[in-house]
Amino acid sequence: MLDPFWSSDEYDERAHELYNEGQYDEAIEVLREGLHVYPEAVELHVGMGYARLAREEFAWARRAFSGALALEADHEDALAGMGEVLLKLGETGSGVQCFDRVLALGFSEDLDIVLQMGRALFREGQLEPARRFFALAQAAHPDHAETAACVGYAAHRLSQEQDAIHWLRRALAIDAGHSEARVYLANLLYDRGEYEPSLAEFEKTTPDDHWDELGIWRIIELKKTIYRLTDDDPELKPWLVRLADLAGEADATEQLLAELEAAGPDGTGSRDPAQLELFGTLLSELQEMRRRGRSGDIHRVATPDGTAYTGTWEEIVTSMRDADALFAGRSVEEYLSGYAARAARLTGVVIPVTDAESFIRGSADAGLLRILR
């Protein structure tokens, strides 16, 4: 039990701290105790809703937000949370209505909540309404680079390339160091066949600004074509080094699976991909069982492509790092920071990197993996 003399605000503050650290189970326990003492504290119901949402317990999240809205029908955070839950449950129209209600209540200039709603829509593929919310945030905060960039990302996904270019350039005019927007713009120009403008943007980036191989290959290609550089030109060396860092090396299991895929049961053809996936999982689990025995607090997670990892939270993170070509051979700390940065750009969700469990639960919250056990 926590301090029985805590106020509802103190319960809420403690739950927020745990939530921000990715300790959702602990946050729920604090909120449950707080609600036992203060059953009509709206903020505690809202906090419970977001904690349940983070754990993808959508029915429970809906119940918590409904409880908050029953107490205060126009609570903006409860409406925004309910909207996210409804989007997750496929009730898109009702979700957008919740978001529009937040705007009608006068929160159209609240940067954090409008971006939250826009990103929720973007993640669920609702690009038109997502762009509308990003545009509102940009109109209210015209000197905020990230809002302009978000408008650009949505415009590009809507095949409105000229608008995308305009807003990405606007983001860079506000903040020339917004590397994600610059890399995005450079790739967009390349896809349009505007090679010299593309190279001009790429050259304003550094190798460390790139977290995928495509942009670097394009830089090398453009430099060799436009400047007529040879393969061993010193100007290409930093990019080739970065490319090698990102490519990494396949581990022994990947090599074995590649060999199995290349040679079928009779030495030709290929195996059923499901068999290969199962075999790879069995190999990984066998290695872990040998290393660990049958003791320990064992968990299991799976990525969207079906790859499964089993072990303690720390062992799972290490295995994920080893399987990621971008970070194979690097420290776990580098992997956590790099992964979280990529996730934030892709999903808008901030993944905690304080410890392995918080990192994995945060990744699940961002939709990047599922916790099976």
N, C-alpha and C positions, 0 to 999 in steps of 0.2 A: 504493500500500500504506500501511496505517496502521502505527503504531508496533508492531514485531514483539514488543515486550516487554509489550504490554498484557495485562491479565488479562481473563478472560471477563466479569467485572463491568464493566470499563471499556468493552468492546465493547457490552455491553448498555446501559450508561448513554448512550453516544454515539448508539446507535440510537434510544433513547427520545427524546432531544433532537430528532433529525431527524423522527421520527414526529410528535411534538407540533407541529412546524413545518409538517407536511403534506408533507415531502420524503420520500415513500415509496420512490422509486427509490433515493435515496441511503441510506436506512435499510436497504434490502434488501442493498445492496452491503456496508455495514458488517457486517451480520449474516452474510452469506455468507463474508466474510473471517474473522470470529470463529469460525464453525462449522468452517472449514478447520483452524483451530488447536485449537479445543476442540469436537470433534464430539459430545461427550456433555454439553455445557452445556445443561441443560433450558431455562433462561431465554432463551437465544438461539433455540432452536426455537420457544418461545412467541412471542417478539418477531417472528420470521419469519412465524408464523401470522397475527398481527394486522396486519402490514404487507401481507401478501397479501390478507387480508380487506378492508383499506381500499381496495385496488386492484380489488376484486371478482373476484379470481382464486381462486375458491372451491375448485377442485380442488387447487391448490397450497397454499392455506391449510389444507385438510383434511390434506394430507400432512404439513405442518409440525406441526400440532397432534398428529397421530398419532405423529410422531417424539418429541415431548415426552412424550406419555402412555406410549410404550413404555419410556422411561427412568424416568418417575415417574407411575405409574398414577393417583395421587390428587392431582395438581397442580391446584389450584383454578382458576388462570387458564387453564390449558390446557383444562380441562373446560368452562369458560364460553365460551372461544373456539370449541371444537369444537361446542358447542351452537348458537352463532350460525351457524356454517357449515352445520350440518345443517338449521336452520330455513330458511336461504337456498336450500338444495337441495331443499326440500320434504319432508324427513324429520323431520316435526314431532315425532312420538312419540320418536324417538331423541334429538332436540335437548332436549326437556323432560326426558328421563331424565338427560342430562348435567347439566342445571341442578339437578335433584333430588339428584344425587350430590354436588354442591357443598354443598347444604344439609346432607346427611347427614354430610358431613365436618366439620360444626360451624361453617359460615360463614354461618348464617342471620342473624347479627347484624352482619355486615360490610356496612355501608351501601353502599359503592361497588359491590361485586360484585353484591349483590342488586338494586340499582337498574339496573345494567348488564343483568342477565338479564331483568328486568321490561320494560325499554324495548325490548330485542331482540324479546321476545314481542309487545309492543304494536305495534311497527312492522310485524310480519308478520301482524297481525290476529288473533293468538291472545289474545283479550281475557280469557277466564276465567283461564288460567294467569298472564297478565300481572297481573291484579288480585290473584291469590294472592301473587305475589312482592312487589308493592307493599304489600300488607297486612302481609306479614312484615317488610318494612323499616320500616313505620310502627309496628308493635308493638314492634320493637326500639329505635326512635328516635321515641318519641311526641311529642317536641318539635321535630321536623324538619318544617318547613312544606311543603317540596317533596314529601316522601313522602305526606303527607296529600292534597295536591293531585293527585298521580298516582293515588291510590286513587279520588278523585272523578272524574277524567277517564275512567278505565276503567269506573267504575260508570255514568256517563252513556252511554258507548258501548254498554253492555250494557242500556240502557233502564231502569236502576234509578235513576230520577230523585231519589227521596227520599234514597237513600244518597249520591248524588252531591252533593246540596245539603248534607247533613250534613258530608261530608268537605271540601268546599270551604270551608264556614264554619269547620271545625276548622283548616284551613290558615291562614285569615285571623285566627283567634284567636291563633295562634302568631306570625304575621308579618302585621301589618296592611298592610304595604307590598308584599305579594305581588300585584302588579297583574295578572298573568296569571290567577291564581285568581279575583280579584274581577271582572274583565271576563267571564270564563267564567261565573261565578255569575250576574251581572246578565243575560247573554243567556239563560241557562237559565230564570231566573225570567220573563223576557219571553215566552219560548216557551210557558210554562205559563199565561200570561194574568195573572200576578201583577205588574201594571204599577207600582203604587206601591212595593212592595219592590224591584222591578227598578231603578227610578229612584233609590231610596235608595242602592243599591250603585253604580250608574253615577256618582252625584254624589261618590263618594269617590275617583273616578279623575280624572286630568288628561287633557287632550287628547293629550299626548305618550305616555300609556300605551297608546294605541290604534294598531294597525298595520293595521286593516282598516276599511272604510267602514261596514259593517253596524251595529256598535255605536254609532257616532257618529250615524248616521241615526236610530237608536232613541232616543238621548238627546234629540235635537232634537224628535222627534215627541212623546216623553213630556213634555218641558218645555212644549211648546206646548199639549198637551192638558190636562195636570194643572194647570199654572200659568196657562194661558190667555195665553201670551205671543204677541206678534206676530212676524212674520218678521224685523223689524228691531230686535228687543229686544237691548240690549247684552249680556244674559246669554248669548245664543246666538252672539255674534261669535267667541269663541275656538274654539268647536266648528266653526263654518263655515269658519274659517281652516284648521283642521286637516283638515277634509274636503277643502278645495281642495288642500292640500298632498298628500294621499293620492291624490286623483283625478288630478292632473297634467294634462298635455295630450298628445293623440295626436301622434306624429311624422308627417312627410310620408308615409312608406311606409304607416303604418297608415291614414291618410286615403285614400290611393290604393286600398289593398286594400278599404276599406269602400265606396268608390265602385264598384269593379269588382264587388263582391258584390251591390250593390244593382241594378246594370244588367247583365243577362246578354248573350249574344252578339247578341240582337236588340233590346236596349234594355230588355227586361223580364225578370222572373224573376231567378235567381241562378246563378252558376257553380258548378261542382263544387268543393267545399272543398279537395280535393287539388290542383286546379289553382291555386287561390289561394295555398295554402301553398308550392307549388313556385315560383310567380311571385315571392312575397315573398322566398324564399330567394335566387333568382337576382338580384333587385334588390340585396339586401344584399351578396351576393358581388361583384357588379359594382362597387358603390361602393368596396368594400374593395380590389379589384384596381386600380382607378384611383388610389386613394390610396397604395397600397403598391408597385405594380408586381408583379413576379414573384419578388421576393427576400423573405427573412425566414423565420423558423422558424414555419411555419403549422400551426395545429391546428384541430380541428373538434369541437364538442360539440353535444348535442341535449337538450332538456328533455323531460319525460314527455309533453307535449302535441304533440311533434313539431317544435317550433321549433328551428332549427339556427343556430349561430353559427360563423363561420370567421374566423381571424386569429391574431395572436400572443396569448399569454395576456392581456396588458394590453388589447388591442383587444377581445377577447371579453368581458372584464369590463365595459368601457365600453359595449359594445353591449347587454349584459344590463341594465346600469343604465338606459340610454336607453329600453329596452323595458318597464321596470318603472314602472307609473304612480305607484307610491308614492314613487319616488326620481328621476323624470325632472327634470333641471335641477339636481339636487344634486351635491355632490362625490362622487367615487369612494369616498373614505374613509367618508362618511356611508352610502353604499349598502352597503359591505362590512359595517359594524357593524350596520346595521339588518337586512340579510339574515341575518347570522349569528345575531342575536338571535331572529328568527322561526324559523329552522331549529332552534335549540336547543329552543324551545318545542314545535315540532311533532314532532321526531324524537329529541331527547335527545342529538344528536351535536353536538360543539363544532367548528365550522368555523374553521380558522385564517384570519386576515386580515392576516398579515404581508406577503404578496405575492400577485400575481394567480394564479400557478401553484398555490400552496398552497391558495388559496381555491377554485379550480376542482376540484382533486383532493379537497378536503374536501367539497365539494358532491356530488361523485360518490359519495364514501363514505357520505354521508347519503341517497343514493338520489334526489337532486333533479335530477340530470342524468347523461348518459352521455358519456364521452370517446370519440369516434369515431376521432380521429387525433391 
